[in-house]
Amino acid sequence: MKILLQLLLVFALVSALPAQQPSTQEAAKSTETAYKLSFKIYEMEDGKRINERTYVFPAISTLPGQRSRSSSIKVGVRTPITVKEHETQYLDVGMNLDCSLEDVEGKLMASISIELSNFAMPDQIEDPRRGGDPVLRQMRQGFRLQLPVGKPVLVTSLDDINSKKRTQLEVTATKFE
């Protein structure tokens, strides 16, 4: 009986001790990390850059094993389009860029979606009998890839099907310290 009481006393004391603090390595695994993403969109014609635009997501935070909320940049115009007599709809024309990040076992994974749209120039429309209706061009792509930190990476290249132009997307991820 004495031994049973001693064992119960030991178990009671052990259970009353505070829980052991996680090691610094375990604590580091659960910390949030923020990244700045810089996107450069190059328009090229005959192999030469003719236009460059830069868009920056100032801070996207990640937790190990969790996908960040999606961040978006939208640049363009809302263009009125007459659908029927006295009925107008608005069309978004320009660029939409969406991105989310995820820390997967210490590797930075990005899910990126880009959509570029613009109106064709009158000389690029094959059938001049189309009347006054605008011709809208659109390029859209979505992908998931691993991003190195601190190094620019060309992530996609899209050809314009109606011209000799090509659009390239480059991204650089910079870790906030």
Backbone as ProteinMPNN parsed JSONL, in Angstrom:
{"seq_chain_A": "MKILLQLLLVFALVSALPAQQPSTQEAAKSTETAYKLSFKIYEMEDGKRINERTYVFPAISTLPGQRSRSSSIKVGVRTPITVKEHETQYLDVGMNLDCSLEDVEGKLMASISIELSNFAMPDQIEDPRRGGDPVLRQMRQGFRLQLPVGKPVLVTSLDDINSKKRTQLEVTATKFE", "coords_chain_A": {"N_chain_A": [[0.819, -1.187, 0.0], [1.983, 1.17, 0.778], [3.801, 1.568, -1.289], [2.092, 1.936, -3.468], [0.865, 4.362, -2.752], [3.103, 6.012, -2.836], [3.74, 5.879, -5.573], [1.422, 7.041, -6.677], [1.706, 9.629, -5.626], [4.072, 10.444, -6.945], [3.197, 10.402, -9.663], [1.214, 12.379, -9.495], [2.738, 14.648, -8.892], [4.402, 14.816, -11.147], [2.53, 15.262, -13.189], [1.692, 17.771, -12.477], [3.754, 19.43, -13.124], [4.939, 22.096, -15.262], [4.292, 22.083, -18.807], [6.766, 20.984, -21.102], [8.737, 23.351, -22.818], [8.686, 23.959, -26.352], [11.372, 22.992, -28.5], [13.842, 25.218, -29.919], [14.044, 24.717, -32.605], [11.579, 23.475, -33.21], [9.905, 25.62, -32.605], [10.719, 27.452, -34.531], [9.767, 26.219, -36.817], [7.069, 26.73, -36.717], [6.764, 29.411, -37.161], [5.79, 32.455, -38.758], [6.531, 33.513, -42.067], [7.393, 36.191, -44.171], [7.148, 37.332, -47.529], [8.249, 39.354, -50.248], [7.001, 39.771, -53.428], [8.066, 40.338, -56.646], [6.958, 41.069, -59.771], [7.743, 41.033, -63.164], [6.685, 41.992, -66.292], [7.326, 41.389, -69.527], [7.107, 42.641, -72.789], [7.743, 41.45, -75.925], [9.132, 41.745, -79.207], [10.144, 40.35, -82.179], [12.311, 39.218, -80.783], [13.272, 41.301, -79.19], [12.999, 43.398, -76.321], [10.219, 45.418, -75.978], [8.582, 46.615, -74.229], [8.103, 46.998, -70.729], [6.755, 46.133, -67.627], [6.307, 46.497, -64.125], [5.155, 44.894, -61.214], [4.366, 44.73, -57.793], [3.914, 42.654, -55.012], [3.748, 43.586, -51.838], [3.935, 42.179, -49.318], [3.539, 38.886, -48.582], [2.481, 36.497, -46.445], [3.524, 33.361, -45.033], [2.86, 30.232, -43.446], [4.36, 27.273, -42.252], [3.341, 24.517, -44.197], [0.839, 25.574, -44.768], [-1.273, 27.229, -47.065], [-1.019, 30.563, -48.221], [-3.291, 33.383, -48.065], [-4.849, 34.328, -51.103], [-3.361, 36.81, -53.107], [-3.978, 39.713, -55.055], [-3.556, 41.641, -58.031], [-4.986, 44.027, -60.029], [-5.143, 45.664, -63.038], [-6.323, 47.978, -65.304], [-9.043, 48.828, -67.495], [-12.561, 49.526, -67.325], [-14.686, 48.824, -69.781], [-17.4, 50.056, -71.595], [-19.797, 48.1, -73.3], [-22.109, 47.817, -75.848], [-24.796, 45.758, -75.769], [-27.46, 45.159, -76.494], [-29.908, 47.283, -78.004], [-30.003, 50.127, -76.058], [-28.991, 48.721, -73.901], [-26.316, 48.127, -71.843], [-23.257, 46.549, -71.073], [-20.428, 46.061, -68.938], [-17.006, 45.531, -69.511], [-14.077, 44.157, -68.241], [-10.852, 45.051, -69.044], [-7.462, 44.422, -69.414], [-4.962, 43.648, -67.063], [-4.85, 40.903, -64.873], [-3.527, 39.592, -61.986], [-2.908, 36.979, -59.895], [-1.812, 35.493, -56.856], [-0.623, 33.041, -54.592], [1.159, 31.756, -51.773], [3.063, 29.025, -50.414], [4.68, 27.286, -47.838], [6.37, 24.472, -48.2], [7.772, 21.992, -46.643], [10.047, 23.601, -46.176], [10.452, 24.659, -48.694], [9.628, 27.175, -51.002], [6.598, 27.433, -52.45], [4.652, 28.541, -55.164], [1.475, 29.553, -56.324], [0.289, 30.747, -59.221], [-1.632, 32.909, -61.225], [-2.281, 34.403, -64.264], [-3.792, 36.838, -66.3], [-4.129, 38.447, -69.3], [-5.548, 40.954, -71.245], [-6.59, 42.689, -74.198], [-7.616, 45.076, -76.712], [-7.871, 44.276, -80.146], [-6.081, 45.845, -82.764], [-7.439, 47.821, -85.462], [-6.226, 47.095, -87.955], [-5.481, 44.516, -87.46], [-7.623, 42.899, -87.506], [-9.184, 40.361, -89.184], [-11.584, 40.224, -90.703], [-13.099, 42.855, -92.067], [-15.78, 43.396, -92.168], [-16.966, 43.092, -89.766], [-18.14, 45.149, -88.456], [-18.806, 47.601, -85.916], [-18.117, 46.221, -83.653], [-15.933, 45.494, -80.988], [-12.839, 43.649, -81.016], [-11.657, 41.416, -78.816], [-8.663, 40.409, -77.326], [-7.136, 37.77, -75.545], [-5.026, 36.396, -73.09], [-4.341, 33.766, -70.96], [-3.142, 32.101, -68.09], [-2.434, 29.615, -65.668], [-0.523, 28.301, -62.989], [1.613, 26.252, -60.896], [4.541, 26.403, -59.008], [7.905, 25.928, -57.779], [9.641, 28.453, -56.117], [12.802, 29.96, -56.148], [14.46, 31.781, -53.558], [15.309, 35.17, -53.711], [16.252, 35.205, -56.31], [15.719, 36.093, -59.676], [13.251, 34.59, -61.777], [12.253, 33.329, -64.866], [9.03, 32.613, -65.47], [6.984, 32.073, -67.27], [6.183, 32.145, -70.784], [4.406, 33.596, -73.309], [3.016, 33.422, -76.509], [1.666, 35.823, -78.745], [-1.045, 35.201, -80.697], [-1.806, 36.625, -82.927], [0.193, 38.245, -83.826], [3.734, 39.061, -84.007], [4.512, 39.219, -81.444], [5.539, 38.518, -78.064], [4.843, 37.649, -74.734], [6.407, 37.746, -71.628], [6.778, 36.508, -68.317], [8.344, 37.26, -65.351], [9.461, 36.475, -62.08], [10.474, 37.483, -58.82], [11.212, 36.418, -55.627], [11.557, 37.756, -52.452], [12.751, 37.408, -49.253], [11.51, 38.689, -46.225], [13.399, 39.748, -43.556]], "CA_chain_A": [[0.0, 0.0, 0.0], [2.903, 2.299, 0.829], [4.378, 1.74, -2.627], [1.028, 2.475, -4.289], [0.729, 5.78, -2.401], [4.284, 6.717, -3.335], [3.594, 5.989, -7.02], [0.388, 8.037, -6.941], [2.287, 10.935, -5.318], [5.007, 10.762, -8.027], [2.389, 10.728, -10.836], [0.55, 13.664, -9.255], [3.741, 15.711, -9.002], [4.846, 14.907, -12.532], [1.467, 15.861, -13.994], [1.549, 19.174, -12.086], [4.861, 20.208, -13.681], [4.55, 22.757, -16.51], [4.662, 21.366, -20.031], [8.084, 21.337, -21.606], [8.723, 24.306, -23.919], [9.201, 23.356, -27.582], [12.742, 23.361, -28.832], [13.894, 26.369, -30.825], [13.803, 24.224, -33.959], [10.135, 23.304, -33.347], [9.31, 26.951, -32.603], [11.016, 28.069, -35.819], [8.92, 25.602, -37.832], [5.71, 27.244, -36.672], [6.75, 30.86, -37.312], [5.328, 33.012, -40.022], [7.561, 34.124, -42.898], [6.803, 37.096, -45.165], [7.911, 37.485, -48.766], [7.858, 40.353, -51.242], [7.084, 39.205, -54.771], [8.181, 41.347, -57.695], [6.652, 40.501, -61.085], [8.063, 41.85, -64.335], [6.041, 41.507, -67.504], [8.039, 41.9, -70.695], [6.507, 42.431, -74.104], [8.862, 41.317, -76.853], [8.817, 41.624, -80.622], [11.35, 39.95, -82.915], [13.389, 38.927, -79.84], [13.71, 42.494, -78.45], [12.023, 43.93, -75.371], [9.648, 46.689, -76.416], [7.796, 47.162, -73.128], [8.318, 46.305, -69.448], [5.946, 46.631, -66.505], [6.654, 45.851, -62.86], [4.102, 44.87, -60.205], [4.946, 44.204, -56.556], [3.118, 42.286, -53.847], [4.702, 43.981, -50.802], [4.147, 41.186, -48.26], [2.662, 37.719, -48.522], [2.978, 35.688, -45.333], [3.271, 31.923, -45.08], [3.124, 29.362, -42.308], [4.703, 25.946, -42.783], [2.257, 23.594, -44.502], [-0.432, 26.252, -45.027], [-1.264, 28.15, -48.202], [-1.383, 31.929, -47.869], [-4.446, 33.919, -48.778], [-4.494, 34.775, -52.451], [-3.195, 38.247, -53.296], [-4.336, 40.057, -56.432], [-3.353, 42.965, -58.614], [-5.799, 44.194, -61.241], [-4.858, 46.945, -63.683], [-7.0, 48.04, -66.595], [-10.187, 49.724, -67.65], [-13.889, 48.934, -67.506], [-15.125, 49.349, -71.067], [-18.821, 49.776, -71.876], [-20.096, 47.381, -74.539], [-23.55, 47.799, -76.101], [-25.222, 44.392, -76.072], [-28.708, 45.364, -77.247], [-30.241, 48.699, -77.985], [-30.231, 50.677, -74.718], [-28.493, 47.808, -72.856], [-24.856, 48.19, -71.813], [-22.512, 45.753, -70.095], [-19.055, 46.53, -68.801], [-16.009, 44.49, -69.701], [-12.768, 44.484, -67.677], [-9.784, 44.82, -70.011], [-6.169, 44.78, -68.825], [-4.172, 42.572, -66.48], [-5.185, 40.357, -63.557], [-2.445, 38.753, -61.498], [-3.242, 36.403, -58.596], [-0.716, 34.668, -56.363], [-0.602, 32.586, -53.205], [2.406, 31.072, -51.447], [2.987, 27.948, -49.425], [5.956, 26.72, -47.403], [6.251, 23.012, -48.2], [9.022, 21.404, -46.168], [11.137, 24.557, -46.344], [10.531, 25.139, -50.072], [8.601, 28.159, -51.294], [5.762, 27.06, -53.591], [3.763, 29.629, -55.575], [0.388, 29.317, -57.272], [0.191, 32.018, -59.933], [-2.58, 32.976, -62.324], [-2.175, 35.684, -64.965], [-4.708, 37.041, -67.42], [-3.882, 39.696, -70.018], [-6.505, 41.15, -72.335], [-6.561, 43.996, -74.858], [-8.384, 45.113, -77.948], [-7.093, 44.174, -81.388], [-6.045, 47.055, -83.587], [-8.266, 47.6, -86.666], [-5.5, 46.407, -89.027], [-5.255, 43.128, -87.057], [-8.893, 42.182, -87.611], [-9.204, 39.759, -90.516], [-12.822, 40.477, -91.437], [-13.504, 44.235, -91.82], [-17.245, 43.502, -92.154], [-17.452, 42.834, -88.412], [-18.858, 46.326, -87.96], [-18.174, 48.345, -84.829], [-17.854, 45.393, -82.476], [-14.5, 45.36, -80.688], [-12.284, 42.31, -80.948], [-10.89, 41.33, -77.582], [-7.659, 39.349, -77.253], [-6.952, 37.364, -74.159], [-4.052, 35.354, -72.753], [-4.583, 33.368, -69.573], [-2.392, 30.919, -67.693], [-2.311, 29.357, -64.237], [0.469, 27.259, -62.74], [2.185, 26.12, -59.555], [5.958, 26.112, -59.152], [8.795, 26.247, -56.663], [10.392, 29.679, -56.369], [14.001, 30.199, -55.346], [14.389, 33.074, -52.888], [16.357, 36.113, -54.057], [16.748, 35.038, -57.674], [14.632, 36.227, -60.662], [12.975, 33.384, -62.55], [11.288, 33.439, -65.948], [8.075, 31.556, -65.14], [6.182, 31.701, -68.432], [6.344, 32.91, -72.016], [3.181, 33.395, -74.085], [3.029, 34.043, -77.831], [0.447, 36.448, -79.235], [-1.366, 34.43, -81.9], [-2.109, 37.513, -84.049], [1.33, 39.109, -84.164], [5.035, 38.474, -83.693], [4.834, 39.61, -80.07], [5.582, 37.497, -77.021], [4.791, 38.199, -73.374], [7.137, 36.919, -70.672], [6.55, 36.846, -66.911], [9.472, 36.939, -64.476], [9.127, 36.764, -60.686], [11.552, 37.403, -57.826], [10.72, 36.352, -54.25], [12.53, 38.263, -51.497], [12.318, 37.107, -47.887], [11.663, 39.739, -45.229], [14.132, 39.253, -42.372]], "C_chain_A": [[0.864, 1.252, 0.0], [3.455, 2.6, -0.567], [3.329, 2.356, -3.548], [0.826, 3.961, -4.013], [1.905, 6.591, -2.921], [4.191, 6.906, -4.854], [2.54, 7.029, -7.381], [0.909, 9.443, -6.684], [3.25, 11.373, -6.43], [4.228, 11.159, -9.289], [1.697, 12.075, -10.682], [1.535, 14.812, -9.393], [4.195, 15.904, -10.449], [3.778, 15.588, -13.386], [1.273, 17.332, -13.657], [2.674, 20.047, -12.635], [4.413, 20.892, -14.97], [5.029, 21.95, -17.711], [6.012, 21.878, -20.526], [7.936, 22.282, -22.798], [9.255, 23.628, -25.176], [10.627, 23.83, -27.843], [12.724, 24.538, -29.799], [13.645, 25.931, -32.263], [12.307, 24.038, -34.198], [9.444, 24.657, -33.401], [9.546, 27.633, -33.948], [10.128, 27.509, -36.92], [7.536, 26.227, -37.863], [5.657, 28.759, -36.849], [6.333, 31.27, -38.711], [6.505, 33.66, -40.752], [6.867, 34.98, -43.95], [7.748, 37.248, -46.351], [7.355, 38.659, -49.567], [8.027, 39.679, -52.595], [7.076, 40.339, -55.781], [7.988, 40.65, -59.036], [7.052, 41.5, -62.161], [7.423, 41.192, -65.539], [6.725, 42.202, -68.673], [7.216, 41.628, -71.942], [7.66, 42.466, -75.095], [8.338, 41.214, -78.274], [10.122, 41.383, -81.363], [12.553, 39.777, -81.981], [13.88, 40.113, -79.025], [12.602, 42.956, -77.51], [11.536, 45.294, -75.855], [8.836, 47.352, -75.306], [8.088, 46.345, -71.881], [7.445, 46.965, -68.393], [6.314, 45.832, -65.272], [5.488, 45.989, -61.894], [4.657, 44.176, -58.975], [3.846, 43.88, -55.554], [4.028, 42.557, -52.655], [4.921, 42.944, -49.709], [3.084, 40.104, -48.336], [3.264, 36.806, -47.463], [2.619, 34.227, -45.504], [3.542, 31.31, -43.725], [3.445, 27.992, -42.88], [3.465, 25.08, -42.99], [0.915, 24.239, -44.786], [-0.279, 27.198, -46.207], [-1.7, 29.531, -47.728], [-2.691, 32.313, -48.564], [-3.975, 34.408, -50.132], [-4.401, 36.299, -52.474], [-3.421, 38.548, -54.77], [-3.908, 41.47, -56.78], [-4.175, 42.991, -59.891], [-5.539, 45.598, -61.768], [-5.578, 46.943, -65.023], [-8.115, 49.047, -66.608], [-11.469, 48.898, -67.715], [-14.477, 49.598, -68.742], [-16.601, 49.036, -71.276], [-18.983, 49.137, -73.25], [-21.622, 47.375, -74.693], [-23.932, 46.399, -76.551], [-26.481, 44.417, -76.938], [-28.978, 46.865, -77.214], [-30.633, 49.112, -76.567], [-29.814, 49.718, -73.6], [-26.965, 47.752, -72.948], [-24.313, 47.257, -70.737], [-21.095, 46.296, -70.052], [-18.103, 45.345, -68.825], [-14.694, 44.973, -69.102], [-11.69, 44.089, -68.675], [-8.48, 45.282, -69.377], [-5.445, 43.554, -68.313], [-4.718, 42.197, -65.108], [-4.073, 39.396, -63.168], [-2.808, 38.295, -60.099], [-2.106, 35.487, -58.163], [-0.977, 34.266, -54.918], [0.676, 31.78, -53.009], [2.153, 29.988, -50.422], [4.4, 27.48, -49.118], [5.755, 25.217, -47.287], [7.624, 22.443, -47.867], [10.217, 22.311, -46.457], [11.31, 25.079, -47.756], [9.355, 26.076, -50.327], [7.864, 27.775, -52.58], [4.798, 28.209, -53.881], [2.7, 29.096, -56.524], [0.099, 30.668, -57.913], [-0.819, 31.882, -61.059], [-2.447, 34.361, -62.952], [-3.153, 35.701, -66.126], [-4.414, 38.418, -68.007], [-4.896, 39.802, -71.135], [-6.339, 42.561, -72.888], [-7.386, 43.916, -76.132], [-7.443, 45.008, -79.137], [-7.161, 45.502, -82.115], [-6.851, 46.784, -84.859], [-7.533, 46.855, -87.777], [-5.214, 44.941, -88.695], [-6.527, 42.285, -87.128], [-9.017, 41.667, -89.044], [-10.433, 40.145, -91.332], [-13.305, 41.897, -91.143], [-15.024, 44.417, -91.778], [-17.827, 43.284, -90.762], [-18.24, 44.008, -87.855], [-18.085, 46.974, -86.824], [-17.861, 47.52, -83.601], [-16.35, 45.283, -82.224], [-14.086, 43.887, -80.67], [-11.351, 42.29, -79.746], [-9.929, 40.155, -77.662], [-7.418, 39.028, -75.797], [-5.903, 36.262, -74.065], [-4.252, 35.043, -71.281], [-3.768, 32.117, -69.281], [-2.358, 30.836, -66.172], [-1.339, 28.215, -64.026], [0.934, 27.302, -61.297], [3.647, 25.728, -59.74], [6.71, 26.468, -57.885], [9.598, 27.484, -57.038], [11.664, 29.704, -55.534], [13.889, 31.595, -54.73], [15.584, 33.919, -53.316], [16.872, 36.029, -55.476], [15.585, 35.21, -58.653], [14.502, 34.97, -61.513], [11.946, 33.705, -63.627], [10.302, 32.289, -65.764], [7.167, 31.175, -66.298], [6.487, 32.63, -69.599], [5.151, 32.583, -72.902], [3.285, 34.122, -75.419], [1.662, 34.639, -78.137], [0.129, 35.77, -80.566], [-1.623, 35.309, -83.12], [-0.955, 38.423, -84.447], [2.624, 38.359, -83.862], [5.461, 38.806, -82.271], [4.782, 38.41, -79.136], [5.553, 38.217, -75.671], [5.495, 37.223, -72.444], [6.887, 37.435, -69.264], [7.719, 36.341, -66.089], [9.08, 37.293, -63.047], [10.379, 36.597, -59.813], [10.901, 37.424, -56.452], [11.857, 36.794, -53.329], [11.984, 38.041, -50.096], [12.549, 38.326, -46.996], [12.343, 39.136, -44.011], [13.711, 39.994, -41.138]], "O_chain_A": [[0.558, 2.247, -0.657], [3.559, 3.76, -0.964], [3.666, 3.233, -4.344], [0.636, 4.739, -4.947], [1.734, 7.716, -3.39], [4.526, 7.975, -5.365], [2.748, 7.82, -8.301], [0.594, 10.362, -7.44], [3.251, 12.541, -6.818], [4.567, 12.158, -9.923], [1.606, 12.835, -11.646], [1.193, 15.85, -9.959], [4.351, 17.035, -10.911], [4.112, 16.419, -14.231], [0.736, 18.077, -14.477], [2.567, 21.273, -12.615], [3.594, 20.339, -15.704], [6.028, 21.234, -17.645], [6.342, 23.055, -20.379], [7.111, 22.049, -23.682], [10.172, 22.81, -25.093], [11.02, 24.928, -27.45], [11.701, 24.818, -30.424], [13.093, 26.694, -33.055], [11.805, 24.396, -35.263], [8.493, 24.831, -34.163], [8.66, 28.323, -34.452], [9.769, 28.226, -37.853], [6.892, 26.257, -38.912], [4.584, 29.343, -36.698], [6.501, 30.54, -39.688], [7.367, 34.279, -40.128], [5.878, 34.558, -44.55], [8.969, 37.287, -46.2], [6.152, 38.92, -49.563], [9.069, 39.087, -52.877], [6.189, 41.193, -55.771], [8.752, 39.756, -59.398], [6.729, 42.684, -62.067], [7.591, 39.996, -65.779], [6.706, 43.427, -68.792], [6.693, 40.53, -72.131], [8.457, 43.404, -75.101], [7.258, 40.676, -78.521], [11.089, 42.126, -81.193], [13.675, 40.14, -82.334], [14.814, 39.963, -78.239], [11.421, 42.912, -77.855], [12.33, 46.201, -76.107], [8.447, 48.514, -75.427], [8.298, 45.135, -71.964], [7.4, 48.19, -68.277], [6.598, 44.637, -65.356], [4.901, 47.063, -61.766], [5.337, 43.156, -59.086], [2.969, 44.699, -55.279], [5.002, 41.828, -52.465], [6.04, 42.846, -49.206], [1.892, 40.367, -48.176], [4.418, 36.392, -47.571], [1.566, 33.886, -46.041], [4.358, 31.812, -42.952], [2.864, 27.591, -43.889], [2.644, 24.925, -42.086], [-0.064, 23.531, -45.024], [0.733, 27.888, -46.331], [-2.633, 29.659, -46.935], [-3.13, 31.661, -49.511], [-2.836, 34.849, -50.284], [-5.26, 36.99, -51.926], [-3.093, 37.733, -55.632], [-3.899, 42.367, -55.937], [-4.075, 42.094, -60.728], [-5.691, 46.588, -61.051], [-5.449, 45.991, -65.793], [-8.129, 49.999, -65.827], [-11.458, 47.73, -68.106], [-14.735, 50.801, -68.743], [-17.014, 47.883, -71.149], [-18.383, 49.576, -74.231], [-22.339, 46.974, -73.777], [-23.459, 45.912, -77.578], [-26.544, 43.77, -77.984], [-28.337, 47.608, -76.471], [-31.507, 48.495, -75.958], [-30.244, 49.889, -72.46], [-26.401, 47.385, -73.978], [-24.846, 47.189, -69.63], [-20.622, 46.911, -71.008], [-18.367, 44.298, -68.233], [-14.239, 46.073, -69.413], [-11.62, 42.936, -69.102], [-8.394, 46.397, -68.863], [-5.321, 42.55, -69.014], [-5.011, 43.065, -64.286], [-3.722, 38.495, -63.931], [-2.999, 39.121, -59.206], [-1.509, 34.792, -58.984], [-1.487, 35.056, -54.123], [1.207, 31.196, -53.953], [1.178, 30.021, -49.671], [5.216, 27.3, -50.022], [5.057, 24.742, -46.391], [8.522, 22.419, -48.709], [11.262, 21.854, -46.92], [12.221, 25.867, -48.008], [8.228, 25.801, -49.916], [8.446, 27.793, -53.665], [4.202, 28.779, -52.967], [2.986, 28.293, -57.412], [-0.289, 31.617, -57.232], [-0.858, 30.87, -61.758], [-2.493, 35.372, -62.251], [-3.319, 34.71, -66.837], [-4.446, 39.426, -67.301], [-5.089, 38.852, -71.894], [-5.998, 43.497, -72.165], [-7.796, 42.84, -76.568], [-6.354, 45.582, -79.135], [-8.178, 46.194, -82.081], [-6.941, 45.635, -85.293], [-8.151, 46.055, -88.481], [-4.752, 44.197, -89.559], [-6.499, 41.088, -86.84], [-8.962, 42.443, -89.998], [-10.324, 40.37, -92.538], [-13.868, 42.135, -90.075], [-15.505, 45.482, -91.391], [-19.046, 43.291, -90.593], [-18.946, 43.851, -86.859], [-16.857, 46.903, -86.777], [-17.387, 48.06, -82.602], [-15.583, 45.009, -83.147], [-14.883, 43.004, -80.35], [-10.384, 43.049, -79.676], [-10.32, 39.044, -78.02], [-7.487, 39.899, -74.929], [-5.897, 35.32, -74.858], [-4.325, 35.949, -70.452], [-3.702, 31.195, -70.095], [-2.265, 31.851, -65.481], [-1.329, 27.258, -64.801], [0.681, 28.265, -60.573], [3.962, 24.835, -60.526], [6.217, 27.209, -57.034], [10.165, 27.563, -58.128], [11.606, 29.489, -54.324], [13.285, 32.489, -55.323], [16.725, 33.457, -53.291], [17.836, 36.713, -55.821], [14.558, 34.549, -58.495], [15.496, 34.366, -61.917], [10.897, 34.281, -63.341], [10.679, 31.123, -65.886], [6.629, 30.068, -66.317], [6.98, 33.744, -69.421], [4.912, 31.417, -73.212], [3.607, 35.31, -75.455], [0.63, 34.042, -77.83], [0.963, 35.771, -81.471], [-1.658, 34.801, -84.241], [-1.113, 39.281, -85.316], [2.608, 37.18, -83.508], [6.637, 38.688, -81.929], [4.081, 37.429, -79.385], [6.17, 39.269, -75.504], [5.22, 36.024, -72.463], [6.796, 38.642, -69.04], [8.051, 35.156, -66.118], [8.428, 38.314, -62.826], [11.209, 35.715, -60.031], [10.13, 38.332, -56.139], [12.972, 36.279, -53.41], [10.863, 38.451, -49.795], [13.627, 38.921, -47.002], [11.895, 38.112, -43.494], [14.215, 39.718, -40.05]]}, "name": "protein", "num_of_chains": 1, "seq": "MKILLQLLLVFALVSALPAQQPSTQEAAKSTETAYKLSFKIYEMEDGKRINERTYVFPAISTLPGQRSRSSSIKVGVRTPITVKEHETQYLDVGMNLDCSLEDVEGKLMASISIELSNFAMPDQIEDPRRGGDPVLRQMRQGFRLQLPVGKPVLVTSLDDINSKKRTQLEVTATKFE"}
